[in-house]
């Protein structure tokens, strides 16, 4: 009998302990139980409720803004209170007290959809008092931009700023209060966003336009020169408008075309010309030389730069010389030395013919024009008409205004100093057979280099109109005829 009594006592004690613990855990949470932020192991549901109510009385919400700064809202300032929802009791009821041997050493965590009560008007007032709404704290958002500087473009990222959206901030704070959260980090929705970001289509389109222009590099085909309009040069010509469209800056485009003209135009340039006598004279004036058409070149540039592809071409010339050399003259030309009263006609580098001449009468203010010109046209059987004369000639080859080469059967002799007192009205008088030969062998556009070896002053209209090298405006302001 005794040998059965002791085991029975032990079993009874263990059963009593088990039942007692089961009864205890029917009204108390298992150890290491946490509901929300409340540690309630071995506590009743009323304890959990009372503890949550007390936490509500001491409630404080930490608000973190975009800058990482923290602001506090104290529950007492807007009558914050915890409203039990019965979930604490439900958690305990679902807890199986008879299963305590398997659960007392486990961790138990529960989140409950707590509800709270608070004075919304008072809350709104406290939110409005947060310094994140102060003008001196707020940084306005800045749109992304595209800038062209130092002959290149740069995308400027947007600046988010921290200008608050009050309604959204209130909404997110209220959500945190309703969920009994102790902290909330304001989302991007709580701030005014820049209207334009670096990823906006308007920025992408702007960059695409810039790149299209910059791809349109131009290499100018100019003998003896290496003239290029590079991507960097093009970038410097661009303007980004307020709507992010890209256009060519007319002033900068004009400036570049002027650079082309100033660099490569040779119209009326002073040239060092080696004469048939073997010396060198400096002669400028006239109308000969390369001339870039600034208007047409500007329009062509606009088309080329809009094309988005490299271009190789000549500048658009308004006037062309025979070739691109230091003097542009080449090896086919007419040389006239007024001082020596002599003419030379060179063709393909060889002297074709030469002759004495009679040029304009210097004493009568009819001195022939000097400079570098070109044969404008050739005419047979022309009648030369002036205020005091009318002369029929067989061959006429004008090269400057109304001045040209022609036959002069009325001249009894050529050369010498005759031109100084008994010269022509400005044309170059030549023997008939010489003029005929020149006429038959010269082409329009052939350069004519005419010069004096001694200083002369030309004030007549022909000198003015032909841009003669020695033209001087009359002292009295009137124009000589």
C-alpha positions in Angstrom: 0.0 0.0 0.0 2.8 2.4 0.9 4.6 1.8 -2.4 1.6 3.2 -4.3 0.9 6.1 -1.9 4.0 8.2 -2.6 3.7 8.1 -6.5 0.1 9.0 -6.1 0.9 12.0 -3.9 3.5 13.2 -6.5 1.1 12.9 -9.3 -1.5 14.7 -7.4 0.8 17.5 -6.6 1.9 17.8 -10.2 -1.7 17.8 -11.4 -2.6 20.4 -8.9 0.3 22.5 -10.0 -0.6 22.1 -13.6 -4.3 23.0 -13.0 -3.3 25.9 -10.8 -1.0 27.3 -13.4 -3.6 26.7 -16.1 -6.1 28.7 -14.0 -3.5 31.4 -13.4 -2.8 31.8 -17.1 -6.4 31.9 -18.0 -6.4 35.4 -16.3 -2.8 36.4 -16.8 -0.6 36.8 -19.8 2.3 34.4 -20.3 5.8 35.7 -19.3 7.6 37.9 -21.8 4.4 39.2 -23.3 4.3 42.7 -24.8 1.3 44.3 -26.3 2.3 47.3 -28.3 4.7 49.2 -26.1 3.4 47.8 -22.8 5.2 44.9 -21.1 2.5 42.9 -19.5 4.0 39.4 -18.7 2.2 37.7 -15.8 -0.3 40.7 -15.8 -4.0 40.8 -16.3 -5.7 42.5 -19.2 -7.0 45.3 -17.0 -3.3 46.0 -16.2 -2.6 46.3 -19.9 -5.5 48.6 -20.3 -4.6 50.8 -17.3 -1.0 50.9 -18.5 -2.0 52.1 -22.0 -4.3 54.7 -20.4 -1.4 56.0 -18.3 0.9 56.0 -21.3 -1.7 58.1 -23.1 -1.6 60.7 -20.3 2.1 61.0 -20.7 2.0 60.7 -24.5 4.5 62.6 -26.7 4.9 62.3 -30.4 8.3 63.0 -32.0 8.0 64.4 -35.6 11.1 64.2 -37.8 11.2 66.5 -40.9 13.1 66.4 -44.2 16.1 68.1 -42.6 16.3 65.4 -40.0 15.3 67.8 -37.2 12.9 66.6 -34.6 9.8 68.4 -33.1 7.7 67.3 -30.2 3.9 67.3 -29.7 2.8 66.7 -26.1 -0.5 64.8 -25.7 -1.7 66.9 -22.8 -1.6 70.0 -25.1 -4.4 68.6 -27.2 -6.1 66.3 -24.6 -4.7 63.0 -26.0 -6.2 59.9 -24.4 -6.2 56.2 -24.9 -9.5 54.6 -25.9 -9.6 50.8 -25.1 -10.8 48.7 -27.9 -11.1 45.4 -26.0 -8.2 43.9 -27.8 -6.2 43.4 -24.6 -9.1 41.1 -23.3 -9.3 39.3 -26.7 -5.6 38.5 -26.6 -5.9 37.0 -23.2 -9.0 35.0 -24.1 -7.3 33.5 -27.1 -4.4 32.5 -24.9 -4.8 28.8 -24.0 -4.0 28.6 -20.3 -3.7 24.8 -20.4 -0.9 25.1 -22.9 1.3 27.0 -20.5 4.1 24.4 -20.3 4.8 25.0 -24.0 4.5 28.8 -23.9 6.0 30.1 -20.7 9.5 30.2 -22.2 8.4 31.8 -25.5 8.3 35.5 -26.5 4.9 36.8 -27.2 4.4 40.1 -29.1 1.1 41.7 -30.2 0.3 44.8 -32.1 -3.2 46.2 -31.5 -5.1 48.7 -33.5 -5.3 51.1 -30.7 -7.5 54.2 -30.9 -7.1 57.5 -29.3 -9.1 60.6 -28.6 -7.8 64.1 -28.9 -8.9 67.7 -29.5 -8.4 68.2 -33.2 -8.6 72.0 -33.0 -6.0 72.1 -30.3 -3.8 69.7 -32.2 -4.1 71.9 -35.4 -3.0 74.9 -33.3 0.0 73.0 -31.9 1.0 71.7 -35.3 0.8 75.3 -36.7 3.2 76.4 -33.9 5.9 74.0 -35.0 9.0 75.9 -36.3 9.0 74.0 -39.5 6.3 76.5 -40.6 8.4 79.5 -39.8 9.3 81.7 -42.8 13.0 81.8 -41.8 13.1 78.0 -41.6 11.4 77.3 -45.0 13.5 76.8 -48.1 11.6 77.2 -51.3 11.9 74.4 -53.8 13.9 75.2 -56.9 13.3 73.8 -60.3 15.9 71.9 -62.2 17.6 74.0 -64.9 19.9 73.8 -67.8 22.7 76.4 -68.0 25.2 77.1 -70.8 28.5 78.3 -69.4 32.1 78.1 -70.5 31.1 76.8 -73.9 29.3 73.8 -72.6 26.0 73.0 -71.0 25.2 71.7 -67.5 22.0 70.2 -66.0 21.4 71.9 -62.6 19.5 69.5 -60.3 16.3 70.6 -58.6 16.4 71.6 -55.0 13.6 69.9 -53.0 13.5 72.5 -50.3 11.2 72.1 -47.3 8.2 74.2 -48.0 5.5 72.4 -46.0 2.1 71.2 -47.2 0.1 71.8 -44.0 -2.9 69.5 -44.8 -0.7 66.5 -45.5 1.5 67.1 -42.4 -1.6 67.2 -40.3 -2.9 64.0 -41.9 0.3 62.1 -41.3 0.5 63.3 -37.7 -3.2 62.3 -37.0 -2.5 58.9 -38.5 0.4 58.4 -36.1 -1.8 59.6 -33.2 -4.6 57.2 -34.1 -2.1 54.3 -34.2 -0.6 55.5 -30.9 2.8 55.8 -32.6 5.5 57.6 -30.6 7.3 58.9 -33.6 6.6 59.8 -37.2 8.9 60.8 -40.1 7.2 63.2 -42.6 7.0 61.8 -46.1 7.9 63.6 -49.3 4.2 64.2 -49.7 4.4 66.7 -46.9 6.5 69.2 -49.0 5.8 71.3 -52.1 7.7 69.6 -54.9 9.7 71.4 -57.6 7.6 71.6 -60.8 10.6 70.6 -62.9 13.1 67.9 -62.1 16.2 66.8 -63.9 14.1 63.8 -65.2 11.3 66.0 -66.5 10.6 65.8 -70.2 11.1 69.5 -70.6 14.7 69.1 -69.4 15.4 66.1 -71.5 14.0 67.9 -74.6 16.1 70.9 -73.8 19.3 68.8 -73.6 18.3 67.0 -76.8 18.0 70.3 -78.6 21.4 71.5 -77.3 23.1 68.3 -78.3 21.5 68.5 -81.8 23.0 71.9 -82.3 26.4 70.9 -80.9 26.5 68.0 -83.3 26.4 70.4 -86.2 30.1 71.2 -86.4 31.3 73.0 -89.5 34.6 72.7 -91.2 35.1 75.6 -93.7 37.0 74.7 -96.8 39.2 77.7 -97.2 42.6 77.3 -98.9 45.5 77.9 -96.5 43.2 78.0 -93.5 41.8 75.7 -90.8 38.6 77.3 -89.8 36.2 75.2 -87.7 33.0 76.0 -85.9 33.4 73.5 -83.0 30.8 72.1 -80.6 32.1 74.5 -77.9 31.7 77.5 -80.3 28.2 76.4 -81.1 27.3 76.1 -77.4 28.4 79.6 -76.9 25.9 80.7 -79.6 22.9 79.1 -77.9 20.2 80.7 -75.8 17.9 78.7 -73.5 14.6 80.4 -73.4 12.2 80.6 -70.5 10.2 77.6 -71.9 13.4 75.6 -72.2 13.3 75.8 -76.0 16.8 76.4 -77.5 17.5 79.0 -80.1 20.5 80.6 -81.7 21.6 83.9 -80.2 21.5 86.3 -83.2 24.1 88.6 -81.8 26.6 85.8 -81.2 25.8 84.3 -84.6 26.3 87.6 -86.2 29.6 88.1 -84.3 30.9 84.8 -85.6 30.0 85.6 -89.2 31.7 89.0 -88.8 34.7 87.0 -87.6 34.7 85.0 -90.8 34.4 88.2 -92.9 37.1 90.1 -91.0 39.4 87.1 -91.2 38.9 85.9 -94.8 37.6 88.9 -96.7 40.3 90.4 -98.8 38.2 93.1 -100.5 40.3 96.3 -100.9 43.1 94.8 -98.8 46.5 96.5 -99.1 48.6 94.0 -101.0 52.4 93.8 -101.4 52.6 93.5 -105.2 55.8 92.7 -107.0 55.9 94.9 -110.2 57.2 94.1 -113.6 60.0 96.5 -112.8 61.1 94.2 -110.1 60.3 96.2 -107.0 57.3 95.9 -104.6 54.6 98.4 -104.2 51.8 98.4 -101.6 48.5 98.9 -103.2 45.0 98.7 -101.7 41.6 100.1 -102.5 39.5 98.9 -105.4 36.9 96.2 -105.3 38.9 93.0 -105.9 39.1 90.2 -103.5 37.1 87.6 -101.5 33.9 88.8 -99.9 31.8 86.6 -97.7 28.0 87.3 -98.0 27.2 87.9 -94.3 23.5 87.7 -94.8 23.5 84.5 -96.8 26.2 82.9 -94.6 24.1 83.7 -91.5 21.1 82.0 -93.0 23.1 79.0 -94.1 24.6 78.7 -90.7 21.2 78.6 -89.1 20.2 75.7 -91.5 23.4 73.8 -90.9 23.2 74.1 -87.1 19.7 72.9 -87.1 20.7 69.8 -89.1 22.4 68.0 -86.2 25.3 66.6 -88.3 28.8 67.7 -89.2 29.1 69.9 -92.3 32.1 70.7 -94.6 31.7 73.5 -97.1 33.0 76.8 -98.3 31.7 80.0 -96.8 29.0 81.6 -99.0 30.8 84.3 -101.0 29.3 87.4 -102.4 32.4 87.9 -104.5 35.3 85.6 -105.3 38.9 86.3 -106.3 40.8 84.1 -108.7 42.5 82.1 -106.0 43.4 82.0 -102.3 47.0 83.3 -102.1 48.6 86.1 -100.1 47.6 88.6 -102.8 44.6 86.6 -104.4 45.8 87.8 -107.9 47.2 84.6 -109.4 49.3 84.5 -112.5 46.8 86.0 -115.1 46.4 89.8 -114.6 46.8 93.3 -116.0 49.3 95.6 -114.4 49.2 99.3 -114.9 52.0 101.6 -113.8 50.5 105.1 -114.1 53.8 106.8 -113.2 55.6 105.0 -116.0 52.5 105.1 -118.2 52.9 101.5 -119.1 50.7 98.3 -119.1 51.6 94.7 -118.9 49.2 91.7 -119.5 50.3 88.4 -118.0 48.6 85.2 -118.9 49.2 81.9 -117.1 52.4 83.3 -115.6 53.9 84.6 -118.8 54.0 88.1 -120.2 51.5 88.1 -123.0 51.9 91.7 -124.1 52.9 95.2 -122.9 52.2 98.7 -124.1 52.6 102.4 -123.3 49.3 104.1 -122.3 47.8 107.4 -121.7 45.8 107.6 -118.4 43.6 110.3 -116.8 44.6 113.9 -116.8 45.8 114.7 -113.3 45.8 118.5 -113.8 42.1 118.4 -114.7 41.2 116.3 -111.7 40.6 113.3 -114.0 43.4 111.1 -112.6 42.8 107.4 -113.3 41.7 105.3 -110.3 44.3 103.2 -108.5 43.7 100.0 -106.6 43.1 96.3 -107.3 40.1 95.8 -109.6 38.8 93.2 -112.1 37.5 93.3 -115.6 33.8 93.7 -115.2 32.7 93.0 -118.8 33.8 93.3 -122.4 32.0 95.4 -125.1 32.6 96.0 -128.7 31.6 99.2 -130.5 30.9 101.2 -127.3 30.2 104.9 -127.1 31.7 106.6 -124.0 29.7 109.6 -122.8 30.7 112.3 -120.4 29.5 115.8 -119.6 31.9 117.3 -122.2 32.6 114.4 -124.5 31.2 111.6 -126.6 33.7 109.1 -127.9 33.1 106.0 -130.0 35.6 103.1 -129.4 35.9 99.7 -130.9 36.7 97.8 -127.6 35.8 98.7 -124.1 36.8 96.7 -121.0 35.7 98.6 -117.8 37.3 97.6 -114.5 36.3 100.4 -112.1 33.0 102.3 -112.1 33.0 103.9 -115.6 36.8 103.6 -116.0 38.2 100.9 -118.4 40.7 99.9 -121.1 39.8 101.1 -124.6 41.4 102.0 -127.9 42.1 105.7 -128.5 42.8 106.4 -132.2 42.8 110.1 -131.5 46.0 109.9 -129.4 49.1 110.8 -131.4 51.4 109.1 -129.0 51.4 107.0 -125.8 53.6 107.0 -122.7 55.7 109.7 -121.2 54.2 112.6 -119.1 51.4 113.4 -121.5 48.8 112.1 -119.0 49.6 114.9 -116.5 48.3 117.7 -118.7 46.7 116.1 -121.8 45.5 112.8 -120.5 42.1 111.1 -120.8 39.0 111.7 -118.7 40.1 108.7 -116.6 40.1 105.7 -118.9 43.2 103.9 -120.0 43.9 104.8 -123.6 45.7 102.2 -125.6 46.8 101.7 -129.3 44.0 100.1 -131.3 45.9 96.9 -132.1 47.0 96.4 -128.5 43.4 96.8 -127.2 42.1 94.3 -129.8 44.6 91.7 -128.8 43.8 92.2 -125.1 40.1 92.0 -125.8 40.4 88.8 -127.7 42.5 87.1 -125.0 41.3 88.4 -121.6 38.4 87.1 -119.6 36.0 88.9 -117.3 37.1 88.8 -113.7 40.8 89.1 -114.6 42.5 91.2 -111.9 43.7 94.7 -112.8 46.4 96.2 -110.6 46.8 99.9 -111.1 49.2 102.1 -109.1 51.1 105.4 -108.9 54.6 105.5 -107.8 54.4 109.0 -106.4 51.7 110.3 -104.0 48.6 111.6 -105.8 45.3 112.9 -104.6 42.2 111.8 -106.3 38.9 113.6 -105.5 36.7 112.9 -108.5 33.5 110.9 -108.4 35.1 107.9 -110.2 37.7 107.6 -107.5 35.1 107.8 -104.8 32.7 105.3 -106.4 35.5 102.8 -107.2 37.1 103.0 -103.8 40.4 104.2 -105.3 43.4 103.8 -103.1 44.3 107.5 -103.4 40.8 108.9 -103.0 40.5 111.9 -100.7 37.3 113.6 -99.9 37.4 117.2 -101.2 38.2 119.8 -98.5 35.2 121.9 -99.2 32.8 119.0 -98.9 31.7 119.1 -102.5 32.1 116.2 -104.8 34.3 116.8 -107.8 32.9 115.7 -111.2 
